[in-house]
């Protein structure tokens, strides 16, 4: 295996700019052992290790059936369309590959037909999109909605013309043989290497997609990249959820059946309208703001209890109406299964007395989500692994806390896993400087955004932008962006103003921009070179103490006799901080300053845990020194060029 990664190995011969890295060889050897011995391996590989090649080469060499799961659809596409073909070409690999996404990522021909039949009742914007999609559906081989560049990814038409596990007709569908999901699944069944994402993997393993049996084939090797996301994603799938989107989709499908197939069943329209109204009324009772809270507390409120009873009644009415027309329409038969499922789920969520679960809700925009989540997934996840004889490999640049991996392995019940900690090969001592400025305002002070903006403006101006300002809340992001837009002549971009990809492209194109962002830019963002030389973080990213999922884990920790702050809150914040800091250095030639605006790093004993978990950068408390470092580095780079 060492030869593959050596200076005269096949990678160096076939991939321009490939450089041998000791950590990559170590990881690749560990992956090879795990595959040969059917072991569980947990490997943290610092940024720049080249972990993708380190697991792909032994996976392809093994000749076994392999599933690679990534943290997001964007990473999934990058792996499948860029990294995997590079290795396949270099190795002259002869096996077959497949990309598999969740069913809502594929156009549903039957639902497109239904929308076309109901054309007269559609809004002009939706009707126009449906017409364009009909011609696209004939040209497209995969039906993958991300390849349809004619219609925006957030267009309102997509939920109407894609299916979910709930509303798919499966083998009863009139367009079953032409189904894009079925084609993708057949390709995956025949493939040797299948690339999926964590949500699809967990949905398939836990929920068991009923439309086609299991969506994913069994495999000999399971590899999870960006594995730090797995514990939280797994907890969603080992619980239960009911959302307003599901209920409104159900009502919409009932109306569609009435208008296209069963025009003598006016009760379908009436009961669907009542379900829509009671769903919207329930949302109104949760208040105007976006909010996450405790469902147990919510259900104690009389006004919410009444709204929930009306929602339950409208679901029962839909159940009775649909039941009376069973057997007359495949779509309606599927609707009946969904009504039954949602009624049962609502009853399960109403019973908040069952121990071992967190009950929570979320309200956002016009929608809500009701959910229960197990306090711990360790037992269920380890059972899933034990029940699937295979090699299981978990890797990420951010799994350890204070150079220990047990925080991650404990959450997933991976007590017997082989573990590996590989430092980044980047030279942080010369490439970076970590600054925790003196005279910082307290993190909960009023007007903190204005004070931070004033304090950091000289650094941002001297650096000619080229800066990510990563915030721990949407409020801070908005206030900072507003402040910078009124006080800087540099381009100021804010998350949410357009799509993530467009914002990134704009940031790079400007060359002197400040991007103010929150959660979705803390990870999975790769900007190399001079365009990004400063990452500022507003404060340590502790999850809000009233977050229901965090409350649940705190509760579980207390029941086990642990210290929630030390065992749950600090490790969570460390992993998130490592992700944010990791945006800065993506290449051997990158350089820059990391500024963390939180005194607790130097005034609290636990600050040492955060500092020990970050890359080994020199440290300063002087913003002047940070400016000098950036100017010196830029001069060095200019002289080389």
C-alpha positions in Angstrom: 0.0 0.0 0.0 2.9 2.3 0.8 4.0 2.1 -2.8 0.7 3.6 -4.0 1.4 6.8 -2.2 5.2 7.0 -2.7 7.0 9.6 -4.9 7.2 7.0 -7.7 3.8 5.3 -7.0 0.8 5.4 -9.4 -0.7 8.4 -7.7 2.4 10.5 -8.2 2.7 9.3 -11.8 -0.9 10.0 -12.8 -2.1 12.9 -10.7 -0.5 16.3 -11.3 1.0 17.9 -8.2 0.5 14.8 -6.0 2.9 14.9 -3.0 3.6 11.9 -0.7 2.4 12.4 2.9 3.3 10.2 5.8 0.0 10.7 7.5 -1.9 9.6 4.3 0.2 6.4 4.2 -0.5 5.7 7.9 -4.3 6.2 7.4 -4.4 4.1 4.2 -2.6 1.2 5.9 -5.1 1.4 8.8 -8.1 1.4 6.4 -6.5 -1.6 4.6 -6.3 -3.5 7.9 -9.9 -2.6 8.9 -11.1 -3.9 5.5 -9.2 -7.1 5.7 -10.1 -7.9 9.3 -13.7 -6.5 9.2 -12.9 -4.0 12.0 -14.4 -0.7 13.1 -11.9 2.1 12.6 -12.3 5.7 13.8 -9.7 8.0 12.3 -9.3 11.7 12.8 -7.2 13.0 9.9 -6.3 16.7 10.1 -6.9 19.0 7.1 -4.4 18.3 4.4 -3.9 14.6 5.2 -5.6 13.6 1.9 -8.0 11.4 3.7 -10.3 10.9 0.7 -7.5 9.2 -1.3 -6.4 7.4 1.9 -9.7 5.5 2.1 -10.6 5.4 -1.6 -7.4 3.6 -2.8 -7.6 0.6 -0.3 -11.4 0.5 -0.8 -11.0 0.1 -4.6 -8.0 -2.2 -4.1 -10.1 -4.5 -1.9 -12.4 -5.7 -4.7 -15.3 -5.6 -2.2 -18.7 -3.9 -2.4 -18.2 -0.4 -0.8 -20.6 2.3 0.4 -19.1 5.7 1.0 -21.3 8.1 2.9 -20.6 11.9 3.0 -21.9 14.7 5.2 -23.9 16.6 2.5 -25.2 16.3 -1.0 -22.6 18.9 -2.1 -19.7 16.7 -0.8 -21.4 13.7 -2.3 -21.4 15.3 -5.7 -17.7 16.4 -5.3 -16.6 12.9 -4.3 -18.5 11.2 -7.1 -17.8 13.6 -9.9 -14.2 14.7 -9.0 -12.3 12.6 -6.4 -13.5 9.1 -7.4 -12.9 9.5 -11.2 -9.4 10.8 -10.5 -8.5 7.6 -8.5 -10.4 5.3 -11.0 -8.3 6.8 -13.8 -5.1 6.6 -11.9 -5.7 3.0 -10.8 -7.4 1.9 -14.1 -10.1 0.5 -11.8 -12.6 -1.7 -13.7 -15.4 -1.8 -11.2 -18.8 0.0 -11.5 -19.7 3.1 -9.5 -23.1 4.7 -8.6 -24.4 7.8 -7.0 -27.5 7.4 -4.9 -29.5 10.2 -3.2 -32.7 10.3 -1.3 -35.9 9.9 -3.4 -36.8 13.6 -3.1 -33.7 14.4 -5.2 -35.2 12.8 -8.2 -38.1 13.9 -10.5 -41.2 11.8 -9.9 -42.8 11.1 -13.3 -46.2 10.1 -11.8 -46.4 13.3 -9.7 -45.4 15.3 -12.7 -48.2 13.7 -14.7 -50.7 14.5 -11.8 -49.6 18.1 -11.8 -50.0 18.3 -15.6 -53.5 16.8 -15.4 -54.5 19.4 -12.8 -52.9 22.2 -14.9 -56.0 24.4 -14.9 -55.9 24.8 -11.1 -52.2 25.6 -10.8 -50.7 29.0 -10.2 -49.1 30.4 -13.4 -45.5 30.2 -11.9 -46.0 26.5 -11.1 -47.7 25.7 -14.4 -44.8 27.3 -16.3 -42.3 25.2 -14.3 -44.3 22.0 -14.9 -44.3 22.6 -18.7 -40.5 23.1 -18.6 -40.0 20.0 -16.5 -41.9 17.9 -18.9 -39.4 18.6 -21.7 -36.5 18.2 -19.2 -37.8 14.8 -18.1 -37.5 13.5 -21.6 -33.9 14.6 -22.0 -32.6 13.7 -18.5 -31.0 10.3 -18.0 -30.9 10.5 -14.1 -33.8 12.7 -13.2 -31.5 14.2 -10.5 -33.0 17.6 -9.8 -29.6 19.2 -9.1 -28.8 18.7 -12.9 -31.9 20.8 -13.9 -30.3 24.2 -14.2 -33.5 25.8 -15.7 -35.4 25.8 -12.4 -34.0 27.2 -9.1 -33.2 24.6 -6.4 -35.6 26.3 -4.0 -38.5 26.7 -6.5 -41.9 25.9 -5.0 -42.6 23.3 -7.8 -40.0 20.7 -6.5 -42.1 19.3 -3.6 -45.0 18.9 -6.0 -43.0 16.8 -8.6 -40.7 14.8 -6.3 -41.7 12.0 -4.0 -41.0 11.1 -0.4 -40.9 7.8 1.4 -44.5 8.7 2.6 -46.1 9.5 -0.8 -44.3 7.2 -3.2 -46.6 4.5 -4.7 -43.7 2.0 -5.1 -44.4 -0.9 -7.4 -48.1 0.1 -7.7 -47.0 3.3 -9.6 -48.1 3.5 -13.2 -44.7 4.9 -14.1 -42.8 2.3 -12.0 -40.6 0.9 -14.8 -39.5 4.4 -15.9 -38.9 5.6 -12.3 -35.7 7.6 -11.8 -35.3 6.4 -8.2 -35.7 2.8 -9.3 -33.1 3.3 -12.1 -30.7 4.8 -9.5 -31.3 2.0 -7.1 -30.8 -0.7 -9.8 -27.5 1.0 -10.8 -26.5 0.9 -7.1 -27.4 -2.8 -6.7 -25.1 -3.6 -9.6 -22.3 -1.2 -8.6 -19.1 -2.0 -6.6 -18.7 1.5 -5.2 -21.8 3.4 -4.1 -21.7 7.1 -2.9 -24.5 8.2 -0.6 -25.0 10.8 2.2 -25.5 10.3 5.9 -29.2 11.2 5.8 -29.9 8.6 3.1 -27.8 6.0 4.9 -29.6 6.4 8.2 -33.1 6.7 6.6 -32.5 3.4 4.7 -31.1 1.5 7.7 -33.6 2.7 10.3 -36.8 3.7 8.5 -36.6 1.0 5.8 -37.9 2.7 2.7 -41.2 1.0 1.9 -41.5 2.0 -1.8 -38.8 -0.4 -3.0 -37.7 -2.4 0.1 -34.3 -1.1 1.0 -32.9 1.6 -1.3 -29.3 0.7 -0.7 -27.7 -2.7 -1.3 -25.8 -4.6 1.5 -22.1 -3.9 1.3 -18.8 -5.3 2.7 -17.2 -1.9 3.6 -19.0 1.2 5.0 -17.0 4.4 5.0 -18.3 7.6 6.6 -16.5 10.8 5.7 -17.4 13.9 7.7 -18.3 11.4 10.4 -18.5 14.0 13.2 -22.1 14.6 11.9 -23.2 11.0 12.4 -24.3 11.1 16.1 -26.8 14.0 15.6 -28.1 12.6 12.3 -28.5 9.1 13.8 -30.5 10.5 16.7 -33.0 12.0 14.3 -33.6 8.7 12.6 -33.9 6.6 15.8 -36.7 8.9 16.9 -40.0 10.1 15.3 -41.1 13.3 13.6 -44.2 14.9 12.2 -44.1 18.1 10.2 -46.5 20.6 8.8 -44.9 20.0 5.4 -46.0 16.3 5.6 -49.5 17.3 6.5 -49.9 20.0 3.9 -48.4 17.6 1.2 -51.0 15.1 2.2 -53.8 17.6 1.9 -52.5 18.7 -1.5 -52.4 15.1 -2.8 -56.0 14.5 -1.6 -57.1 17.6 -3.6 -55.1 16.4 -6.6 -56.8 13.0 -6.6 -60.3 14.7 -6.3 -59.5 17.0 -9.3 -58.0 14.4 -11.6 -59.4 10.9 -10.7 -62.3 11.0 -8.3 -64.4 14.0 -9.2 -67.5 12.5 -7.5 -65.8 12.6 -4.1 -66.2 16.3 -3.1 -65.6 15.2 0.6 -61.9 14.7 -0.4 -61.6 18.5 -1.1 -63.5 19.4 2.1 -61.6 17.2 4.5 -58.2 18.2 2.8 -59.1 21.9 3.3 -59.9 21.3 6.9 -56.6 19.5 7.4 -54.8 22.4 5.8 -56.6 25.0 7.9 -56.0 23.1 11.2 -52.3 22.7 10.3 -51.9 26.4 9.7 -53.9 27.2 12.8 -51.6 25.0 14.9 -48.6 26.9 13.5 -50.2 30.2 14.5 -50.5 29.0 18.1 -46.7 28.5 18.3 -46.1 32.3 17.9 -44.6 34.3 15.1 -40.9 33.7 15.7 -38.7 30.8 14.7 -38.2 28.8 17.8 -37.0 25.5 19.2 -38.5 24.3 22.4 -39.7 21.6 24.8 -42.8 19.8 23.4 -43.7 18.6 27.0 -44.0 22.2 28.1 -45.8 23.3 24.9 -48.5 20.6 25.3 -49.3 21.9 28.8 -50.7 25.1 27.3 -54.5 25.0 26.9 -54.6 26.9 23.6 -52.1 24.5 22.1 -54.0 21.5 23.5 -57.1 22.7 21.7 -55.3 23.3 18.4 -53.8 19.9 18.6 -57.2 18.3 19.2 -58.6 20.1 16.1 -55.5 18.9 14.1 -56.1 15.3 15.4 -59.9 15.6 14.5 -59.1 16.8 10.9 -56.7 13.8 10.4 -59.4 11.5 11.7 -61.9 13.0 9.2 -59.4 12.5 6.3 -59.0 8.9 7.5 -62.7 8.2 7.3 -63.2 10.0 4.0 -60.3 8.3 2.2 -61.2 4.9 3.7 -64.6 5.1 2.1 -63.0 5.4 -1.4 -60.3 2.8 -1.0 -59.5 0.7 -4.1 -60.6 3.3 -6.6 -57.1 5.0 -7.0 -53.5 3.9 -6.4 -52.6 7.4 -5.2 -55.6 7.5 -2.8 -54.6 4.1 -1.4 -51.1 5.5 -0.7 -52.8 8.6 0.9 -54.7 6.2 3.2 -51.4 4.7 4.4 -50.0 8.1 5.1 -53.1 9.3 7.0 -52.9 6.2 9.2 -49.1 6.7 9.7 -49.5 10.4 10.7 -52.4 9.7 13.1 -50.3 7.0 14.9 -47.3 9.3 14.9 -49.3 12.2 16.4 -50.7 10.0 19.1 -47.1 8.8 19.9 -45.9 12.4 20.1 -48.8 13.4 22.3 -47.8 10.8 24.9 -44.9 12.7 26.5 -44.6 10.4 29.5 -42.3 7.8 28.0 -38.8 8.0 29.6 -35.6 7.9 27.6 -36.7 10.4 24.9 -36.4 14.2 24.3 -39.7 15.7 23.2 -39.2 18.9 21.2 -40.7 21.1 18.6 -39.5 23.7 16.1 -41.4 26.5 14.4 -39.9 28.3 11.4 -41.6 30.5 8.8 -45.0 29.0 8.1 -44.0 25.6 9.3 -43.5 23.5 12.4 -41.9 20.2 13.3 -42.9 17.9 16.3 -40.3 15.4 17.3 -39.1 12.9 19.8 -35.5 11.8 19.9 -33.8 9.1 22.0 -31.5 10.6 24.7 -28.7 8.3 23.5 -28.2 6.4 20.3 -25.1 4.4 21.4 -27.0 1.2 22.1 -29.1 1.3 18.9 -26.1 2.3 16.7 -23.8 -0.4 18.0 -26.6 -3.0 17.5 -26.9 -1.8 13.9 -23.2 -2.4 13.4 -23.2 -5.7 15.2 -26.1 -6.9 12.9 -24.2 -6.0 9.7 -20.9 -8.0 9.3 -18.8 -5.5 7.5 -15.8 -3.1 7.9 -17.0 0.2 9.3 -14.7 3.2 8.9 -15.4 6.7 10.4 -13.2 9.6 9.5 -13.2 13.4 9.7 -10.8 16.3 10.5 -12.8 17.0 13.7 -13.5 14.0 15.9 -11.2 14.5 18.9 -11.5 16.7 21.9 -8.3 17.5 23.8 -6.6 14.8 21.6 -9.0 12.1 22.7 -11.5 10.3 20.5 -13.7 8.8 23.2 -16.3 11.6 23.0 -17.1 10.4 19.5 -16.8 6.6 20.1 -18.9 6.8 23.3 -21.8 8.6 21.5 -22.0 5.8 18.9 -21.3 2.9 21.2 -18.0 2.1 19.4 -16.1 0.9 22.5 -14.1 -1.7 20.7 -13.1 0.4 17.6 -9.5 0.8 16.4 -8.6 4.5 16.7 -6.2 6.7 14.9 -5.2 10.4 15.4 -3.3 12.0 12.6 -2.2 15.6 12.8 -2.4 17.9 9.8 0.7 18.1 7.7 0.3 21.9 7.4 2.9 24.1 9.0 0.6 26.1 11.3 3.6 27.5 13.2 4.6 29.6 10.1 1.3 29.7 8.2 -1.0 31.0 10.9 -1.4 33.2 13.9 -4.2 32.7 16.5 -5.4 36.0 18.1 -7.6 36.4 21.2 -7.7 40.2 21.3 -7.3 42.1 24.6 -10.1 44.4 25.8 -12.9 42.3 24.3 -16.5 43.2 25.3 -18.3 40.6 27.4 -20.1 38.0 25.1 -23.6 38.9 26.5 -23.2 42.7 26.5 -25.7 45.0 24.7 -24.4 46.4 21.5 -21.7 43.8 21.2 -21.9 43.6 17.4 -21.1 47.4 17.0 -18.2 47.1 19.5 -16.7 44.0 17.7 -17.1 45.7 14.3 -15.3 48.8 15.6 -12.5 46.8 17.1 -11.9 44.6 14.1 -12.5 47.1 11.3 -8.7 48.2 11.2 -7.7 44.5 10.7 -10.3 43.9 8.0 -9.4 47.1 6.2 -5.6 46.4 6.3 -6.3 42.9 5.1 -8.3 44.3 2.2 -11.3 42.1 3.3 -10.5 38.5 2.4 -12.3 37.6 5.6 -14.9 35.2 6.9 -16.7 36.5 10.0 -18.4 33.3 11.5 -21.2 34.0 14.0 -22.9 31.8 16.5 -26.3 33.3 16.0 -28.4 34.8 13.1 -29.0 37.9 15.2 -25.3 38.6 15.6 -24.8 37.9 11.8 -27.4 40.4 10.8 -26.2 43.1 13.2 -22.6 42.7 12.1 -23.4 42.7 8.4 -25.5 45.8 8.8 -22.7 47.5 10.8 -20.1 46.6 8.2 -22.2 47.6 5.2 -22.6 51.1 6.7 -18.9 51.6 7.8 -16.8 49.7 5.2 -16.2 50.5 1.5 -15.3 46.8 0.9 -18.0 44.4 -0.5 -19.9 42.9 2.4 -21.8 39.6 1.8 -24.2 37.9 4.2 -25.4 34.3 4.4 -29.0 34.0 3.1 -28.7 36.9 0.6 -28.3 34.2 -2.1 -27.5 30.5 -2.3 -24.3 29.2 -0.6 -22.6 28.4 -3.9 -23.4 31.8 -5.4 -22.1 33.6 -2.2 -18.9 31.7 -2.3 -18.4 32.3 -6.0 -19.0 36.0 -5.4 -16.6 36.1 -2.4 -13.8 34.6 -4.5 -14.6 36.8 -7.6 -14.5 40.0 -5.5 -11.1 39.2 -4.0 -11.6 41.8 -1.2 -14.9 40.8 0.4 -16.1 40.2 3.9 -18.5 37.3 4.3 -20.6 37.4 7.4 -22.2 34.0 8.0 -23.5 31.5 10.5 -23.9 27.7 10.8 -23.8 26.6 7.2 -20.4 28.3 6.5 -18.6 26.7 9.6 -18.0 23.5 7.6 -17.9 22.1 4.1 -16.5 25.3 2.6 -13.2 25.3 0.8 -11.6 28.6 -0.2 -7.9 28.3 -1.1 -5.3 31.0 -1.7 -5.2 34.7 -1.2 -9.0 35.3 -1.3 -9.3 34.1 2.3 -6.6 35.1 4.8 -8.6 35.9 7.9 -11.3 34.0 9.9 -13.0 35.8 12.7 -15.3 33.9 15.2 -17.6 36.0 17.4 -17.5 33.7 20.4 -17.1 30.0 21.5 -19.9 28.1 19.8 -21.7 26.7 22.8 -25.2 25.5 21.8 -28.0 27.5 23.4 -28.8 25.9 26.8 -32.5 25.8 25.9 -31.9 23.8 22.8 -34.1 20.7 23.3 -31.7 18.2 21.9 -28.9 19.5 24.1 -31.3 19.5 27.1 -32.0 15.8 26.4 -28.3 14.9 26.3 -27.7 16.9 29.5 -30.5 15.0 31.1 -29.1 11.7 30.0 -25.6 12.7 31.2 -27.1 13.6 34.6 -28.9 10.3 34.9 -25.6 8.5 34.3 -23.9 10.6 37.0 -21.8 12.7 34.6 -20.9 16.4 34.4 -23.1 17.8 31.5 -20.9 20.9 31.0 -17.6 18.9 30.8 -19.0 15.8 29.1 -21.5 17.3 26.6 -21.4 21.1 26.2 -17.6 21.6 26.0 -16.9 18.7 23.6 -19.8 19.8 21.3 -18.4 23.4 21.2 -14.8 22.2 20.7 -15.9 20.2 17.6 -17.8 23.1 16.1 -14.9 25.5 16.8 -12.5 23.2 15.1 -14.7 23.2 12.1 -14.8 27.0 11.9 -11.1 27.4 12.4 -10.5 24.7 9.7 -11.9 27.1 7.0 -8.7 29.1 7.0 -5.8 26.8 5.9 -6.8 24.5 3.1 -3.5 24.2 1.3 0.3 24.2 1.9 0.6 27.7 0.5 -2.3 29.2 2.5 -1.7 31.6 5.3 -3.8 33.7 7.7 -5.0 34.9 11.0 -7.7 33.3 13.2 -9.4 35.8 15.6 -11.6 34.4 18.3 -13.4 37.1 20.2 -14.0 35.3 23.5 -12.1 36.1 26.7 -13.1 32.7 28.1 -10.4 31.1 26.0 -7.8 32.7 28.3 -9.8 33.4 31.5 -11.5 30.1 32.2 -9.8 26.8 33.0 -11.8 25.0 30.2 -10.2 27.5 27.7 -7.2 25.2 27.7 -9.3 22.3 26.3 -10.3 24.4 23.3 -6.7 25.6 22.7 -5.3 22.1 23.0 -7.8 20.9 20.4 -7.0 23.5 17.8 -4.1 23.4 15.3 -0.7 24.4 16.9 -0.7 28.1 15.9 1.5 30.7 17.5 -0.7 32.9 19.8 -1.1 36.6 20.4 -3.5 39.0 22.1 -2.5 41.9 19.9 -4.5 42.9 16.9 -1.5 45.0 15.8 0.6 41.9 15.7 -2.1 40.1 13.7 -2.0 43.0 11.1 1.8 42.9 11.0 1.7 39.1 10.5 -0.7 39.4 7.5 1.3 42.2 5.9 4.6 40.3 6.3 3.1 37.1 4.8 1.6 39.0 1.9 4.9 40.6 1.1 6.6 37.2 1.2 4.0 35.7 -1.2 4.3 38.7 -3.6 8.1 38.4 -3.6 7.9 34.7 -4.5 5.4 35.4 -7.3 
